[in-house]
């Protein structure tokens, strides 16, 4: 099966370069237009469901897509952004200038958590747990609307052996991940596209070369919050 991982549309904090984390920031006018345009370009048929983070910017983006595709919209707590604690609302560039070492740790050290926030490892664990919850062998393509930080964590894990996919995925751009199952029935994932229009992710031919599949079980910690799925 295929999961199209769509980053939410633009917010005011995106335009001003401020950390958002789990602050519940809505789309701005440009973000609404992005979400509407992104939905219009999706082709109905062949989709099983639309999932989203419960944060407003992701849920708003997903609502337009679910309406276009005429499929259920389910909010999944594990798809929310990494909790950045005291960093929420701070200017990213200014923080990087004042605290370059800490900024590097935030971006590269999976064991680091900003005060009051999550480690990268914990955020990745609950995000992957959410993806495993929507991955079913009989499912078709699903759309999961989520956030840039957790997408970066996932892509780092999936490209560890094949190099970085590049810059952070843009607002209302997507990554395409294929899910397969091991002989023991456990899920594994491979990256096919990064920072692409979501309709192109949905249309990637099966024969398109992909990075090697990565088993998802090792990315999940035993201490993960239970999944909460809320229908819209």
C-alpha positions as CSV (number, residue, x, y, z in Angstrom):
1,X,0.0,0.0,0.0
2,X,1.0,3.6,-0.3
3,X,0.9,6.5,2.2
4,X,1.0,10.0,0.8
5,X,2.4,12.1,3.7
6,X,1.3,15.7,3.1
7,X,2.6,18.6,5.1
8,X,-0.1,21.1,6.2
9,X,-0.6,24.5,4.5
10,X,1.1,27.7,5.5
11,X,0.6,29.4,8.8
12,X,1.6,32.8,10.1
13,X,4.4,31.2,12.1
14,X,5.7,29.6,8.8
15,X,5.9,33.0,7.2
16,X,7.7,34.6,10.1
17,X,10.1,31.7,10.7
18,X,9.0,30.8,14.2
19,X,8.9,27.4,15.9
20,X,5.4,25.9,16.0
21,X,5.7,22.5,17.7
22,X,2.4,21.5,19.1
23,X,1.0,25.0,19.4
24,X,-2.4,24.9,17.7
25,X,-1.9,27.4,15.0
26,X,-4.5,27.7,12.2
27,X,-3.8,28.1,8.5
28,X,-3.4,31.7,7.3
29,X,-5.2,32.9,4.1
30,X,-2.3,31.7,1.9
31,X,-2.4,28.3,3.7
32,X,-6.1,27.9,3.0
33,X,-5.6,28.6,-0.7
34,X,-2.7,26.1,-0.7
35,X,-4.9,23.4,0.9
36,X,-7.8,24.1,-1.5
37,X,-5.5,23.9,-4.5
38,X,-3.8,20.8,-3.3
39,X,-7.2,19.1,-2.8
40,X,-8.4,20.1,-6.3
41,X,-5.5,18.4,-7.9
42,X,-6.2,15.1,-6.2
43,X,-8.0,12.5,-8.3
44,X,-10.9,10.8,-6.6
45,X,-11.0,7.0,-6.6
46,X,-8.5,4.6,-5.2
47,X,-8.2,6.3,-1.8
48,X,-9.2,4.5,1.4
49,X,-9.1,7.4,3.9
50,X,-7.6,10.8,4.9
51,X,-5.9,10.9,8.2
52,X,-4.5,14.0,9.9
53,X,-2.8,15.3,13.0
54,X,-5.5,16.8,15.3
55,X,-3.7,20.2,15.3
56,X,-5.8,22.8,13.4
57,X,-3.4,23.5,10.6
58,X,-3.3,19.8,9.6
59,X,-6.9,19.1,10.3
60,X,-8.0,22.1,8.1
61,X,-5.8,20.9,5.3
62,X,-7.1,17.4,5.5
63,X,-10.7,18.5,5.5
64,X,-10.4,19.9,2.0
65,X,-8.8,16.7,0.7
66,X,-11.4,14.4,2.4
67,X,-14.2,16.5,0.8
68,X,-12.6,16.3,-2.6
69,X,-11.9,12.5,-2.4
70,X,-15.2,11.7,-0.6
71,X,-13.5,9.5,2.0
72,X,-13.6,9.6,5.8
73,X,-11.3,12.1,7.6
74,X,-9.8,10.6,10.8
75,X,-7.7,12.6,13.3
76,X,-4.8,10.5,14.7
77,X,-3.0,11.9,17.7
78,X,0.3,10.3,16.8
79,X,0.6,12.3,13.6
80,X,1.0,15.6,15.5
81,X,4.2,17.6,15.4
82,X,7.1,17.1,17.7
83,X,6.6,18.9,21.0
84,X,9.3,21.6,21.2
85,X,8.5,22.8,24.7
86,X,10.0,26.3,25.5
87,X,11.0,26.7,21.8
88,X,7.4,27.2,20.7
89,X,7.0,30.7,19.3
90,X,10.7,31.6,19.2
91,X,12.4,32.9,16.0
92,X,14.3,30.0,14.4
93,X,17.0,32.1,12.8
94,X,17.6,34.1,16.0
95,X,17.7,30.9,18.1
96,X,20.2,29.3,15.7
97,X,22.4,32.4,15.9
98,X,22.3,32.5,19.7
99,X,22.4,28.8,20.3
100,X,24.1,27.1,17.3
101,X,25.2,24.0,19.3
102,X,21.8,23.5,20.8
103,X,20.1,24.0,17.4
104,X,22.4,21.3,15.9
105,X,21.4,19.0,18.7
106,X,17.8,19.6,18.1
107,X,18.2,18.7,14.4
108,X,20.7,15.8,14.6
109,X,20.6,14.3,18.1
110,X,17.7,11.9,18.5
111,X,18.1,11.8,22.3
112,X,17.9,15.5,22.8
113,X,14.7,17.2,24.1
114,X,14.3,21.0,24.5
115,X,13.1,21.9,28.0
116,X,9.5,20.8,28.3
117,X,9.6,19.0,24.9
118,X,10.1,15.7,23.2
119,X,13.2,13.9,22.1
120,X,13.5,13.2,18.4
121,X,13.4,9.5,19.2
122,X,10.1,9.8,21.2
123,X,8.5,11.9,18.5
124,X,9.6,9.4,15.7
125,X,8.4,6.5,17.8
126,X,4.8,7.7,18.2
127,X,4.7,8.9,14.6
128,X,5.8,5.5,13.2
129,X,3.2,3.9,15.6
130,X,0.6,6.0,14.0
131,X,1.7,5.0,10.5
132,X,1.6,1.4,11.5
133,X,-2.0,1.9,12.7
134,X,-3.1,3.0,9.2
135,X,-1.0,0.5,7.3
136,X,-3.2,-2.5,6.3
137,X,-2.4,-5.0,3.5
138,X,-5.9,-4.6,2.0
139,X,-5.9,-0.8,2.1
140,X,-5.4,1.3,-1.0
141,X,-3.6,4.7,-1.0
142,X,-4.2,6.8,2.1
143,X,-3.4,10.5,2.7
144,X,-1.9,11.5,6.0
145,X,-1.7,15.2,6.7
146,X,1.1,16.0,9.2
147,X,4.0,18.3,10.0
148,X,7.5,19.1,8.7
149,X,9.4,18.1,11.9
150,X,8.1,14.6,12.2
151,X,8.4,14.1,8.4
152,X,12.1,15.0,8.7
153,X,12.6,12.5,11.5
154,X,10.9,9.7,9.5
155,X,12.9,10.5,6.3
156,X,16.2,10.5,8.2
157,X,15.3,7.0,9.5
158,X,14.3,5.8,6.0
159,X,17.3,7.2,4.2
160,X,20.0,6.4,6.7
161,X,21.6,4.0,4.3
162,X,20.8,6.0,1.1
163,X,21.5,9.6,1.9
164,X,19.4,12.5,2.9
165,X,16.4,13.4,0.7
166,X,17.2,17.1,0.9
167,X,15.5,20.1,2.4
168,X,12.4,20.0,4.5
169,X,9.3,19.3,2.6
170,X,7.4,22.5,1.8
171,X,3.9,23.5,3.0
172,X,1.3,21.4,1.1
173,X,4.0,19.3,-0.5
174,X,4.3,15.6,0.2
175,X,6.5,12.5,0.6
176,X,5.4,9.2,-0.9
177,X,6.1,6.1,1.2
178,X,5.3,2.5,0.2
179,X,4.5,0.0,2.9
180,X,5.3,-3.7,2.5
181,X,5.2,-6.6,5.0
182,X,8.0,-9.0,6.0
183,X,7.4,-12.7,5.9
184,X,6.5,-12.5,9.6
185,X,3.8,-9.9,8.8
186,X,5.5,-6.9,10.2
187,X,5.4,-3.5,8.3
188,X,8.4,-1.9,6.5
189,X,8.6,1.3,4.5
190,X,10.5,2.7,1.5
191,X,10.7,6.3,0.3
192,X,9.7,6.9,-3.3
193,X,9.3,10.7,-3.5
194,X,10.1,13.7,-1.4
195,X,8.9,17.3,-1.5
196,X,6.6,16.6,-4.4
197,X,3.0,17.6,-5.3
198,X,0.7,15.1,-3.6
199,X,-1.0,14.1,-6.8
200,X,2.4,13.0,-8.2
201,X,3.0,11.0,-5.1
202,X,-0.3,9.1,-5.6
203,X,0.6,8.4,-9.2
204,X,4.2,7.0,-8.8
205,X,4.3,3.7,-10.8
206,X,5.0,0.6,-8.9
207,X,8.2,0.0,-10.9
208,X,9.7,3.4,-9.9
209,X,13.0,2.7,-8.1
210,X,12.9,3.1,-4.4
211,X,15.3,3.2,-1.5
212,X,15.6,-0.1,0.3
213,X,12.7,-1.0,2.6
214,X,13.3,-0.3,6.3
215,X,11.7,-2.3,9.1
216,X,9.5,-0.1,11.2
217,X,9.5,-2.1,14.4
218,X,13.0,-1.0,15.5
219,X,11.9,2.7,15.3
220,X,9.1,2.2,17.9
221,X,9.8,2.5,21.6
222,X,7.9,0.5,24.1
223,X,6.8,3.7,25.8
224,X,4.5,5.2,23.2
225,X,1.2,6.9,24.0
226,X,-1.8,4.8,22.9
227,X,-3.3,5.8,19.6
228,X,-6.4,7.9,19.6
229,X,-8.4,8.0,16.4
230,X,-11.2,10.6,16.1
231,X,-13.6,10.7,13.2
232,X,-14.5,14.1,11.8
